[in-house]
């Protein structure tokens, strides 16, 4: 199976796999009207400098696996002068295609794309199932703070 760059026409399938990912994490995917705006973001942003994704087409149609990253402006910090970083997300393999190494293929290709773009720092939120994959690619647990989030209602 071949990895390719995602294009805006993949937006619906990327969101379908995003639903699968959230369901696997135990999230209620029926809360709010988020899927339609998510399709719009993928259509608008894929192919631009801020959102890249790698995918594998399923032989029977649709996508078998995907991984995406937001590339963002970053400020230099002690020991790091790079001005871009990335956040990996939307890593998912359709249940029919799991246990075949597809996640490794799309994530490896995505990390290679980030390396080629000169992105020296990237982060992600790993599930226990995905942790060994990310560690094999050089990701380590971050101990520099407590992850927090703020949401406006």
Secondary structure, DSSP 8 states (H G I E B T S, - for coil): --EEE--GGGHHHHHHHHHHHHHHTT--TTSSS-HHHHHHHHHHHBTSSSEEEEEEE-TTSSEEEEEEEEEEE---BTTB--SEEEEEEEEEE-GGG-SSSHHHHHHHHHHHHHHHTT--EEE----TTTHHHHHHTT-----SS--------
